[in-house]
Structures are given as structure tokens and as C-alpha cells.
Amino acid sequence: MSDPDPALARANATVPDALDLHELSVIGVLEAHDGAAALLRSSRGQIARVMTGDAAFGMTVTVIGDDMIMMTDRWGRTQSLHLPKG
């Protein structure tokens, strides 16, 4: 994972309409002491911190990349979620 740029993070955090608040969204990807993690926001406004293998919002996290995550639902369908573009 690349080094975070605080100025870029600050600018991206204030981009209007960057997230579709009616959809599941990835709002952050980070390198934690125990591996890569992501922050997800549900359409109801719930926030979950997840790692590969974790279940959240009815899906299982299968991949966490630098700017995206992939999740699989109970029927085996895979969905990729990307960080909002700043």
C-alpha cells in the first residue's frame, strides 16, 4: 500500500457527492498492524471495519487492494467497490 498523503486525504474528504449514500461504499483502505483493512458504509449509514475473510452487510470480503475491495455474496456473486475519486 502506498504512503498516505494527509493533504490529499483532507481534500478528498470534502468532495461533495463523492459517495452514493444509497449504496454500499468503501470509504477507506488502510494498513493495520494485523493486515490490510477497509472501512465500509452501508446504505443505512452503518460503518464497519473489515479485513479479508470478514462478513459485513451480508457479504464476505475476499480482497482488499490499495483503492478497492472485492466482496462475495451468499450466492457466489462478486462485487468490487472502489474508493471515491477525488
C-alpha positions in Angstrom: 0.0 0.0 0.0 1.2 3.5 -0.8 2.1 6.1 1.9 -0.9 8.3 2.8 -0.9 11.9 1.8 -2.6 13.9 4.5 -3.3 16.9 2.2 -4.8 14.6 -0.4 -6.9 12.8 2.2 -8.2 16.2 3.5 -9.1 17.3 0.0 -10.9 14.1 -0.9 -12.8 14.0 2.4 -14.6 17.2 1.4 -15.6 16.4 -2.2 -19.4 16.9 -2.4 -21.4 13.9 -3.6 -18.3 11.6 -3.6 -20.3 8.7 -2.2 -23.7 7.4 -3.3 -25.3 7.3 0.1 -27.9 4.8 -1.1 -25.3 2.1 -1.9 -22.7 0.1 0.0 -19.5 2.1 -0.3 -15.8 1.7 0.6 -14.8 4.9 2.4 -11.2 4.0 3.3 -8.5 1.4 2.9 -5.7 1.2 5.5 -2.7 -0.9 6.5 -3.4 -2.0 10.1 -0.9 -3.8 12.4 -2.7 -7.0 11.6 -3.0 -6.6 7.8 -5.0 -4.6 5.3 -8.4 -3.3 6.4 -11.2 -1.3 4.9 -14.0 0.9 6.2 -17.4 0.3 4.6 -20.5 2.4 4.8 -23.9 0.8 4.3 -26.9 2.5 2.7 -28.3 2.9 6.2 -25.2 4.8 7.4 -23.6 2.0 9.4 -19.8 1.8 9.3 -17.8 -1.4 9.5 -14.1 -2.0 9.7 -13.3 -5.2 7.8 -10.4 -7.4 6.9 -10.2 -10.2 4.3 -12.5 -13.0 5.3 -14.8 -10.9 7.4 -18.5 -10.7 6.8 -20.3 -7.4 6.7 -23.7 -6.3 5.4 -24.5 -9.8 4.0 -21.3 -10.2 2.1 -17.8 -11.6 2.7 -14.6 -9.6 2.0 -12.4 -11.5 -0.4 -9.8 -8.9 -1.5 -8.5 -5.6 -0.1 -6.4 -3.6 -2.5 -4.9 -0.1 -2.4 -8.1 1.6 -3.6 -10.7 -1.1 -3.8 -12.2 -4.2 -2.2 -14.0 -7.2 -3.5 -16.8 -8.9 -1.7 -18.8 -12.1 -2.5 -22.5 -12.6 -1.6 -24.0 -15.9 -0.4 -24.8 -16.9 -4.0 -21.2 -16.5 -5.0 -21.6 -13.3 -6.9 -18.6 -10.9 -6.6 -18.8 -7.2 -6.4 -15.9 -4.7 -6.4 -16.1 -1.4 -4.5 -13.7 1.4 -5.3 -12.7 4.4 -3.2 -14.4 7.6 -4.4 -12.4 9.6 -6.9 -11.3 12.9 -5.6 
